[in-house]
Amino acid sequence: MVLATVRMTFSRKGFGEALTVLSSMAEQSKVQPGCDSCRIYRNGEKDNVLMIQQLWRDEESLQAYLRSEEYRHLLLVLEMGIEPPEIRFDTISHSTGIETIEKARGHAG
């Protein structure tokens, strides 16, 4: 799995337009092959910061998306930012759930 994260800062004027474009893009990416989820987050401390996170099943699916016309829309939104964006691609080898908490706290499963 690959977690793709982009954090962007906008002017107050550009924030609404960026949110509209990103919301549409998030809905479109959810139907892309290999995309397990896509979410947009607003920063609770700074009104003009947005973050989009996508979880991709594999590197190949992510690469195909990065070459797509849909991703070009994100690149255009990045140009609207007033600061350089923070972009990360994290590879996840495995994930767990509540069983990790139970194990750490000594509960029998």
N, C-alpha and C positions, 0 to 999 in steps of 0.2 A: 504494500500500500504506500501511496505517496500523499502527504498532506501539503497542499499548496496554499500559501498564505500571502496575501498582499494587504499592507496597511498604508492608507493614503490620507493626506491632510489637504483640505480644500479651503478656499476662501468661503466666507459665509454665503456669498452670492452664488458660487459654483457648487455648493454642497447639494442643493436640491436637485439640480440637473444630474450630478454624479450619482446620487442615490437612485434616481429614476432609471438611468442606464444600467447601473449595477443590479438593480432588482430584476429588470427584464433579462439581463444576462444570466443571473442566477437561476431563473426558471428554465431558460434554454439549456444551460449546462447540465441540469438534472436529468435530461433525456439523452445526453451524449453517452455513447458506449463507454463503459468503464467508470463513469462518475457515480459514486455511491452517495454523495451528499454535497450540497453547496449551501452555505449560509453567509449572511451579511450581518455584521455587528457594528453597532455605534458605540463610540467611546463615551462612558458615563461622565468622564471628567472634562472632556473637550468636545464641544458640540460639532466641530468641523472635521472629525476623524472617522473614517470608515475602514472596516476590515472585511475582506471576503476570504472565506476558507472553503476549499474544495478537497474532498477525499477521493482519490483515484485508486482503482483496483490494482493498477500496475503502471510501470513507467511507459510502456508503449501507448496506453490509452491517453496518458497525460501528454506525451509528445505529439500525438495526433491532434489533440485539442489545442496545444500551443501553436500549431500551424494553421488552425482553422480561422475562418472569417469571423466567427463569434469571438475568438480571443482578441482579434484585432480591435474590437470595441473596447475591451479592457485597456489595451495599449493607448487608445485615444483618451480614455478617461484619465489614465496616468499623467498625460500631458496637461491636464487641467489642474493638477495638484500644485500647491504653493511650496511644497517641500519635496525632496526626493522620496519616492516610495520605499517602504521596507518590503522586500520580496524574499520569501523562503520556500524551499522545497525540501521537506523532511521525509526520509524514507522510514517506514515503520515495519519492523520485521515481525512483530506480533503484538497483540493487545489482549488485555484481560478485563474482567469486570469485578463484580462484588466479591468474587472468590479471593482476590488479592487482599481486600480489606479483612475478610474473615480469617485468612491465613495469618495476617499480621497481628490481628487481635486475639488469635488463639481459639477461634470458634471451630467446632467440628462441622464438616460439611456434609 
